[in-house]
């Protein structure tokens, strides 16, 4: 069984004035350890795809399973448990709390964990070190560069040690050099075994992916695989 299995995924948004088919019968299977890119123009359905995979929006039809768990057969409470245990989310806008330090932001997902405060701090420190920010733990977001803020967001997504990392345009607001740094970081995490699904419209990011899905008007129009990820930008 594949780690992620998506069948006939359909999402329709309806209002009195309009009916939009955001996804139309998408079928995908993804193996554990894959770095998957989901691409397409605005309105192609890629963000809807990520939201449904992340348990944030119910599909109109179809089935989504992760590690054998049928997401939308779960109750609301069980689905929330699934998100907490299985998923890490990284967003373009960082979504950091401005009055909390980098360390405190990373610790947030551990708030509901039955761990001592010292254990939570240690775990957060370890993941900050993993993303290269051990020396910036006490800085506020306003004292960090855009790339550093994105690294904090990645650390926060990883602190629960989730099997699946979902990234929505994580380089969208960064300059070219900083974007390459974040993509190199994600590639490094993937080489350590992290499964990553990333939505992007940036063609430059394609060289990092094991596999690329292209969505157009809600349809899966291309599914391209690479034998190996390209070298990092620093080696290019």
C-alpha positions in Angstrom: 0.0 0.0 0.0 1.3 3.5 -0.9 1.8 6.0 1.9 -0.7 8.4 0.3 -3.6 7.1 -1.8 -6.0 9.6 -3.4 -8.9 8.3 -5.6 -11.5 10.3 -7.6 -10.8 13.4 -5.5 -13.4 16.0 -6.4 -14.2 19.3 -4.8 -17.0 21.6 -6.0 -17.7 25.0 -4.5 -21.3 26.2 -5.1 -23.0 29.4 -4.4 -26.3 30.9 -5.7 -24.3 32.7 -8.5 -21.6 30.2 -9.3 -20.4 26.6 -9.4 -16.7 26.0 -9.4 -15.1 22.5 -9.9 -11.8 23.0 -8.1 -10.8 19.4 -8.4 -12.2 16.9 -10.9 -11.5 13.2 -10.3 -7.9 13.3 -9.3 -6.1 9.9 -8.7 -2.7 9.8 -7.1 -0.5 7.3 -5.1 2.6 8.5 -3.3 5.3 6.4 -1.7 6.8 7.2 1.7 9.9 9.4 1.4 8.9 11.2 -1.7 9.5 14.9 -2.3 6.3 15.7 -4.4 5.7 19.0 -6.1 2.2 20.1 -6.9 2.1 22.8 -9.6 -0.3 24.8 -11.6 -1.5 28.3 -12.3 -3.8 30.2 -9.9 -7.1 28.5 -9.9 -5.7 25.2 -11.0 -6.8 23.4 -7.8 -3.4 22.9 -6.2 -4.1 24.7 -2.9 -7.5 22.9 -2.6 -5.6 19.6 -3.2 -3.2 20.4 -0.3 -6.0 21.5 2.0 -7.9 18.3 1.4 -4.7 16.2 1.9 -4.2 18.1 5.1 -7.6 17.4 6.5 -8.6 21.0 6.3 -11.4 20.8 3.7 -13.8 17.9 3.0 -13.9 16.7 -0.6 -17.2 16.6 -2.5 -16.3 13.1 -3.6 -13.5 10.7 -3.5 -11.2 9.1 -0.9 -7.9 10.2 0.8 -5.9 7.8 2.8 -2.6 8.4 4.6 -0.7 5.5 6.0 -3.8 3.4 5.6 -6.0 6.0 7.5 -9.2 7.0 5.6 -9.2 10.7 6.5 -12.7 11.6 5.8 -14.2 8.5 7.5 -12.8 10.0 10.7 -15.0 12.0 13.1 -14.0 15.7 13.5 -12.2 15.0 16.7 -10.2 12.1 15.3 -9.4 14.1 12.2 -7.9 16.8 14.4 -5.9 14.1 16.2 -4.7 12.9 12.8 -3.5 16.4 11.8 -1.7 16.8 15.1 0.1 13.5 14.9 0.7 13.0 11.2 1.1 16.4 9.6 3.4 19.5 9.7 2.2 22.6 7.8 4.4 25.3 6.3 2.9 28.4 4.8 4.1 31.2 2.6 3.1 33.8 5.2 5.1 32.1 8.0 2.2 32.6 10.5 4.6 33.3 13.4 3.4 34.9 16.6 5.2 38.3 16.7 5.6 38.5 20.4 7.0 35.0 20.9 10.6 34.1 20.3 11.7 31.7 17.6 12.0 28.9 20.3 8.5 29.7 21.7 7.0 29.7 18.2 8.5 26.3 17.6 7.2 25.0 20.9 3.5 25.9 20.1 2.5 22.5 18.6 3.8 20.8 21.8 1.4 22.7 24.0 -1.1 19.8 24.1 1.6 17.1 24.5 2.1 15.4 27.9 5.7 16.5 28.3 7.5 18.6 30.8 8.3 22.2 29.9 12.0 21.2 29.9 11.3 18.4 27.5 9.4 20.7 25.2 12.2 23.3 25.2 14.8 20.6 24.5 12.8 19.2 21.6 12.3 22.6 20.1 16.0 23.5 20.5 16.9 20.2 18.7 14.7 21.0 15.7 15.9 24.7 15.5 19.4 23.3 15.4 18.3 21.0 12.6 17.2 23.9 10.5 20.3 25.9 11.3 18.9 28.4 13.8 20.1 27.2 17.1 21.8 30.6 17.7 18.6 32.6 17.0 16.3 30.8 19.5 15.7 33.9 21.6 15.0 36.3 18.7 11.6 37.6 17.9 10.3 37.2 14.3 10.9 40.9 13.6 14.5 40.4 14.4 14.8 37.6 11.8 15.2 37.8 8.0 12.5 36.4 5.8 14.5 33.2 5.2 15.1 32.8 8.9 11.4 33.2 9.6 10.6 30.5 7.1 13.1 28.2 8.8 11.4 28.8 12.1 8.1 27.9 10.4 9.7 24.7 9.1 11.0 23.9 12.5 7.6 24.5 14.0 6.1 22.1 11.5 8.7 19.4 12.3 8.7 19.7 16.1 6.0 17.0 16.5 8.1 14.7 14.2 5.2 14.2 11.7 5.5 11.6 9.0 4.2 14.1 6.4 5.2 17.7 5.8 2.8 19.9 3.7 4.2 23.1 2.3 2.1 25.8 0.6 4.2 28.1 -1.5 7.0 28.3 1.2 9.3 30.3 -1.1 6.6 32.5 -2.5 7.6 35.6 -0.6 11.3 35.1 -0.7 14.0 36.3 -3.0 15.8 33.9 -5.3 18.8 33.2 -3.1 16.8 32.7 0.0 14.3 30.5 -1.9 17.2 28.3 -2.9 18.3 28.1 0.8 14.8 26.9 1.9 14.6 24.4 -1.0 18.0 23.1 0.0 16.8 22.7 3.6 13.7 20.8 2.5 15.8 18.6 0.2 18.1 17.8 3.2 15.0 16.9 5.3 13.7 14.7 2.6 17.0 12.9 2.3 16.7 12.1 6.0 13.4 10.4 5.2 10.8 13.1 5.5 7.9 12.8 3.1 7.1 16.3 1.7 4.2 17.5 -0.5 4.8 21.1 -1.7 2.5 23.4 -3.7 4.4 25.9 -5.8 3.9 27.9 -9.0 7.7 28.4 -9.4 9.2 26.3 -12.2 12.6 26.8 -10.6 11.6 24.5 -7.8 11.0 21.5 -10.1 14.6 20.4 -10.1 14.3 19.5 -6.4 11.3 17.2 -6.7 11.3 13.4 -7.1 7.9 13.8 -8.8 5.8 16.6 -10.1 2.0 16.8 -10.5 0.6 19.4 -12.8 -3.0 20.5 -12.2 -5.0 22.6 -14.7 -8.6 23.6 -14.2 -9.0 20.9 -11.5 -7.6 18.1 -13.6 -4.4 16.2 -13.2 -2.8 16.8 -16.6 0.8 15.6 -16.0 2.5 13.3 -13.5 6.3 13.4 -14.1 9.0 11.5 -12.2 12.7 12.2 -11.9 15.3 9.5 -11.4 17.1 11.7 -8.9 16.6 15.2 -7.4 18.8 17.8 -9.0 21.8 19.1 -7.2 21.3 21.9 -4.7 21.5 25.5 -5.8 24.8 25.9 -4.1 26.3 23.2 -6.4 24.5 24.4 -9.5 
